[in-house]
Amino acid sequence: VPEIISLGEALVEIMRQEVGVGFDRPDFFVGPFPSGAPAIFADCAARLGAKVGFIGTVGNDDFGKVIFDRLEKDGVDLRYCYIDPHLTTGVAFVAYFKDGSRKFIYHIGNAASGVIEEERIKEDYFEGVSFLHINGSALSMNEVWRKAIYRAVSLARERGVKISLDPNLRPEILGVDKVRDICRPVVEAASFVFPSGEEAMMLTGKTTPDEACRFLVESGVEYVVLKRGDKGSTVYMKGRSFEVPAFKVDEVDPTGAGDCFDAAFLVGMLRGFDLEKCARFANAVGALAVTRKGPMEGAPFFEDAMSFMERS
Ligand code: ADP
């Protein structure tokens, strides 16, 4: 029985080898690196020692094998992660620029990553599970994924599973109003929300991250954990909030830090850490995640994360 279930898109990332090279001319790429926010989350939570189930779809090709093999090696339960015989695996091309910005070309919505069947959201799979983690990227994918996620949330809640949401919003595709609408049913059910400042404001319509996070707590979310990149994080709950500073590291690739952070916070809860320690642990894991090239390559194992946290 998994302790945590994550569902959504799995894909490979193929990135420009050199920072500062866009997609407008021929140049070198590196990859495939396994990716997709829900898959990064699942892999990191498994590396940190949790029993994790991942529900998603890869294609019947070598890219799919890269993802499947990686998750399997790290011990993720893949009984409902299917290999679609007809579609290719989702791909994201990423270019990094010197100012820290990124550019993406996605082939995911019409690839295997866009596929999910309702039959794969099984009632009994949620029995005895502690957390169901939802990522806004999967909610943004298409109507089929949305329906599957709403179904998962309702089946999970009926069984006492706590819902966790990383809004990971992409308003550039759907627009802010639509994004807010599709997140609402999950926000209303959520015990944990892990937003960036921008996302917290977008979700609530408030004008500062602080106001937005307080509003989410007042609306019934038990813990709102604001992610602030190299500034660390802030935990909000009823009647209290506190900041936890970041760890100092050399950032090589920021992709995946947020998903690893979410995973670490929930693993901390499973291990019975107090809230301060959950946030510190999550900051440590988020920091380690940015030190390696590739979305999940920096995801640490439990012992390494603990010794980094205690050493720093
Ligand atoms: P996202 O990946 O969702 O954009 P962030 O960039 O805020 O999220 O990263 C998530 C967490 O990872 C941060 O709250 C912080 O704890 C850690 N982190 C991210 N970048 C750095 C960094 N450059 N130095 C130290 N910690 C970092």
Residues whose N, C-alpha, C, O or C-beta is under 5 A from the ligand:
A	BS01	ADP	K227 R228 G229 D230 G232 S233 A246 F247 V249 E251 P254 G256 A257 G258 F261 A282 N283 G286 A287 V290
